[in-house]
Amino acid sequence: MKTTQDHPIHDVIISGAGPVGLFLACELALAKCSVLILEKAADPHSPLKQLPFGIRGLSSLTIEALYRRRMLNELELYKRLKNPHQNAKQGPRRQVGHFAGIPFHEGDIDASQWEYRLPGSTDTSLISEMQELETVFARRAESLGVTIKRGLAITGFQQTGDGVTVHSGEQSFHSKWLVGCDGSRSVVRKMGGFEFAGTEPEFTGYTVLADISDPEKLSPGRNVTPTGMYVQSQPGYILIQDFDGGAFHNSEKPLTLEHVQEVLRRISNTDVTITALHTATTWTDRARQATSYRNGRILLAGDAAHIHAPLGGQGLNLGLGDAMNLGWKLAATIQEKAPEGLLDSYYAERYPIGAQVLDWSRAQVAIMQPNPAARALYAVLRDLINTRDGATYMAARVWGINMQYNLDSNHRLAGRSVPNFEFEDGVKIGELMHNSQGVLLDFDGNVSLKKLASAYGDQIRYVSCNAKDRLGVSALLIRPDGIIAWAADNDPDYNELQLAADRWFERIS
């Protein structure tokens, strides 16, 4: 970290100490960048971050990322909580996800269709909570030298050609880059001149923890009704969708016991009685996405870049994917090891993924509408999801199994998350990716590949070792975020490999 006469200059200031901001800070710090996080909340603890409100599902790509960075083993909740719903069935009929409230079940999923998931791969999905994730990420970030300042909301900033000055009240901080990870109401996005385009909400969602005198009047699980939908996963913990066009959420009216009871009675068509309202919050299915993720030295990630209904729990995973993609690219840019266009590839790769998730959310809302046409579509989708192929497709989409970037390569593995190859000595490739380096994985011990890797210094680690299952490939170039940049089945095309390496790494010799 450099200093001026009066102020330290960080490489990056991150606005927001949620999971996305903290994980991005870890990625940057792994690459020896100096990072300051400014968080407006003075206290990191909140009931909304803890069970049951703070529960989150982690997808396969997130789980792989945490495994590769040695943080997966620090999570504990998933080891004792396999399913958050008290009424959930076990065995083949265990619900492992849903689309628009239509469950898909463990026994219907044909994992053999996922040909690139090798034995010994990490789980496809796990349960965690916001507080656990923030605790683990903050501990790792601080161990890597990240500074976290809480109770400091960003009130303004100015950028020049070589840096950004960030203001929080009367305090000022200086950095080369500013990244907004400050959520759906992002100050960085609003002040940074980003367009936030999308669609308006169809409903107000309620998440409620309450005492109910007659909970037996509410059916357990997810219930679609003529007026909306409600979910009772545990006694007193209820989610409600009221198709009011988002009117109540946007009204900023107080969330009272009387109002929640009126909505619950109307949606459930019962005379259920709430005797105490402990915690309640509202949300909508508004779907918006920044039309650019960068404006000069200002960048966006997570909910600051895209928002949608929390149906299927994909928002957190989408944001952590942004952080994994952006971290090494921004670090290489700061350290002047970035080939031309590297930082621009962050938007080029992540914007289409975000757009897909927004459309996935919109599609769910469309068939949850309380009208005959939506009910008819709902019935058709339900029948499809209850088939083996339908459940497998839905699981692959929700868990990110089939995610693939378009890297302008014809190889079937290019743009995919690298399979967890197990070498003959029992070591797996994920265990060699803790330090955010690129990897040239050579199964045939090709001396020419080793020489090529050496031209990029410590940016690319050369690994030569045969694997128990090579999936028919002879060599792969893996980016620091675990994405396969190049692969060859037989004799490598050195010119093609050189072009791929030059696209992602700076040649030093």
C-alpha positions, 0 to 999 in steps of 0.5 A: 500500500503506497501513501501520499503525504497525508493519506494511504492509497489502497489498490482497491476500496470495496463498498460493502462487507457482505459475502460478495465484497468480502470474497472479492477482497480475499481474491484481491488480497491473495494476489497481494493487492491492498484492500480497504472495505467500507461498510455502512452498518456498524454491527455485522450481526443481524437476525436477518442474516441468521437462521431462518431468515439468513439461510442460503443455498450454495450452488456447485460453482460456489462450493468449488470456489470455496474448496479451491480457496480452502474455505469450504472446510470452515463452514459448519452449518451444512454438516448438521442441516441437510434440509431446512424444512421440518416437514421435508421427506428423506430418501429419493423423495427429498426435495433438493430444489424448486422452480416456481415452487414446483419441487424436484427430488433427489431420486429423480436426478440422473447425475450420470448425465453430467459427464464432466463431474468426476468421482470425488467432486464437491457437492452440487448444493449445500446449506449455509447462512449469511452470517456464517459466510460473512464470518468465514470470509471476514476472518480470511480477508483480515488474515490476508491483510484486508482492512475492514472499516464498519459504520462508514457509509460512502457519501460521495467519490470522484475518480481521475485518470489514475485513482478514486477519492472516496468520502464517508462524511468528513473522512476521505480515502484514496485508491486506484479502483472502487468496487461497489458490492453494496447491494440492490440500493447501491450508492456506488451504482447510483453515484457512478452513473450506471444505468440499471435497466429491467422490469418492475415487480409483479408481487410483494414478498413477505418473510415472517417469523411469528407466533400463530395460535392455530398453525394447523390451519396452514398447510405445510410446505409450498402452497399455490392458491387462487390469490398467490402463494405461501410457504410454511417450512417451520411453525411460525416461519412463513413466506408469502407472495401477494401479487399486488405489483409490489405496491406494499413494498414500494409504499414504505408503510410500516409492517404491522401484525395486522397487515401481515395477518390480513395478507396471510388470511387472504392468500391462504384463504383461512382465518389464521390468527397471528398473536405475535410478530417477531421479525418481518421483511418485504421484498419484490421480484423487480429484475434489473441489471446494470447495462455496464459493470464498469465506468472508468475506475468504478466497477460493480459486482453482486446485487449492485450489478443485478437484482431479481426475485430470490426464487431458487436462491441464485442471487448470492451464488451469482454475486460470488461468481462475479467476485471470483471472475473479477478478482484475479482480473482486477489484480492482474490489471493493478500489477500490470500483468493484464493482457489487453482487454482482460478487465473488459472480459469481466463484463463480457463473461458475467453480464450474460450469466446475470441476464440468464438468471434474471430471465430464470426468475421472470419465468418463475414469476410468470407461471406463479401468477394467480390466473388461469393461463399461468395455472395451465403452464404451471401444470405442464411444468410440474409434469415435466419436472417430475420426469427424470430428464426434467428434474436433471435439467432443473437441477443442472440449471439451479446448481450451475452444473452446465455453466459455460463461458463462450471463450471462442474455442471449439473444445467441449471443456473450454469455458467450463469449471475444471473437473476435479481431476484426481492424480495417481497419488491421490491429490486433486487439482482443486487442492493445487489452486489455493493461491489463485494461480493459473495452471497448465495441467499436462497429463503426458509430461510434454517438455514443450508445454513446461517451457511455454508455461515458464514464459509467464513466470509465477502467473502459470503453475505447470503441473505434470501428472497423470490422472485416474480419469482424464476425460479424454484430454491430454492437457488443459490451461486453467485460469485462476478462477478455475475456468478452463481456458484451453484444452487438447485431446491429443497432440497439443496445438502450440499456436492455439495454446500460445494464443489462449495463454496470451489472452489471459496472462502477460508474457514476461519472457 
